[in-house]
Amino acid sequence: MKLDRSLTPKWHRNCSLELAPDRKGHVLHLSPGGMIRLDADDARVSELIDGRHTVEEIIETLHTRFPNLPETGMDVDRFMKVASEKQWIDLH
């Protein structure tokens, strides 16, 4: 199923994005008691999830910042699908 890029992602109430304790990347804190270290690609996407910008706007922002990464749209779609399935984000 293709992701609707007009949807706006928002962190689920039990999740928060933070700088890793070692300051090398980002982690997603899951309540209660879980933590997931994000790779660089997922961290770039995660930093732009604010409940105001659509998936398409996030892709456009990343294309502007990283014009030499042609797979950005597919990477964002993949992250959004996984994050939604795992209930890290809500898409509305």
Protein Blocks (a to p, Z undefined) as FASTA:
>chain_A
ZZdfkbccdddfkbccdddfklnacdddddehiacdddfklmmmmmmpgolacfklmmmm
mmmmmmmlmklmmmmmmmmmmmmmnomaccZZ
